[in-house]
Amino acid sequence: MGFLERAIRKGISDGIGKAVGNAINQAIEPKATQLVNKATEQLNNAAGNSNNSTANSTMGSAFSELENAARNFATQQAGKLKICPSCGDAATAEQKFCPGCGGALPEQTVSQSAQCTACGKQNNIGVRFCTDCGAKLPYAIAQDEQNARKTAAVLNEWSEKLPQYPLWSFGGESLCIDEYDGYFSFSADFSGNRAAAQNAVAQYKALAKQHGFREAGQYPSDEHLYKMSDGICYHIDFEHCYEAGADCVSLAFLTGEPSGGFNYVKPEPKKPIGLKDIFKF
């Protein structure tokens, strides 16, 4: 009965939400399997008693309550767990520090973070706003605070590693600066919002031009902007900014002049030679 297992898995997934799904799924997997087996046995028994007048109602009842039971199960199990804000691993409720990375764990369990402080409703895990009163839940508040701290850390890193380039201030999540051999890469995730990602790139390109970056070289292109400062040519590569996905911005910051040089000037076309020029005395 693979369809039954899928239904229960879906109920559990809906109950814990996408934000903490992987960690909680791994933590409650053994008990989730027990739930699957128990529900399977119940439905198998009902199917075996097909001549019984109560068989159909038993089957219908079992299916109608299946996803609700799975959601409640997920919330109950999540009440015994915490999620590390640093590495995303699951830890038990009594632990104060993450066994995986040593980072400080939140005081609230996963379930507690989904309980509304305004009206007291226990919401599904991963929900940002209370479904009864609309108040922002502790989970969402903690997530926003964590994202703000991460963003601040990345922008501080920008001032150290990319001071020659205008600071990114156009949104996105999971901001990150990576250093490779000879260049830096900056990324910002817009979580499925392709239009927002494109708008952010357009705004940053306009800002770069305001700061003196321009097209240059033998083959000038709006996708490669350059600026010469103190004898160093700084380069922003926009050409490959969606390689990680249409909703994820990725910019490369390099140094080095374009083909033909930063101050390349296209040669004037040669004037055609006519008969008058040949026989001129």
Secondary structure as GFF3:
##gff-version 3
##sequence-region A 1 281
A	DSSP	alpha_helix	2	16	.	.	.	ID=ss1
A	DSSP	alpha_helix	21	48	.	.	.	ID=ss2
A	DSSP	alpha_helix	55	78	.	.	.	ID=ss3
A	DSSP	beta_strand	81	83	.	.	.	ID=ss4
A	DSSP	beta_strand	90	92	.	.	.	ID=ss5
A	DSSP	three_ten_helix	112	114	.	.	.	ID=ss6
A	DSSP	alpha_helix	138	161	.	.	.	ID=ss7
A	DSSP	beta_strand	173	180	.	.	.	ID=ss8
A	DSSP	beta_strand	183	189	.	.	.	ID=ss9
A	DSSP	alpha_helix	194	210	.	.	.	ID=ss10
A	DSSP	beta_strand	224	229	.	.	.	ID=ss11
A	DSSP	beta_strand	232	237	.	.	.	ID=ss12
A	DSSP	beta_strand	248	255	.	.	.	ID=ss13
A	DSSP	alpha_helix	275	278	.	.	.	ID=ss14
###
